[in-house]
């Protein structure tokens, strides 16, 4: 592939651009300060469409100054919801530890019963296992 030629492949889905409130305010201030004959250069210089300027101005004029500065995206989680999620996670971890402990206790009970049965069924020889043989 020749490095001087751009890649002809088109991405499957274009990425939507997001303009911050600070950028919008800056562009609107520059647009409002520009003389009448040069206002069309402002959106081109910043790479936005002219309808962006119109929409941003209408929002500002409608008293939506706060709307321009509100952050986009997901709202922060309620602290109570975060606490509930953390407690549910810890509860699940503790339940898993309890299940494992119950399995260990069950196996230990079976091992103890098996050892008891072996001790009872072993013939009594009178020699203790710790005494030396003659």
PyMOL commands that set and color helices and strands:
alter all, ss='L'
color gray80, all
select helices_A, chain A and resi 21-33+36-46+50-61+65-69+79-121
alter helices_A, ss='H'
color red, helices_A
deselect
rebuild
show_as cartoon
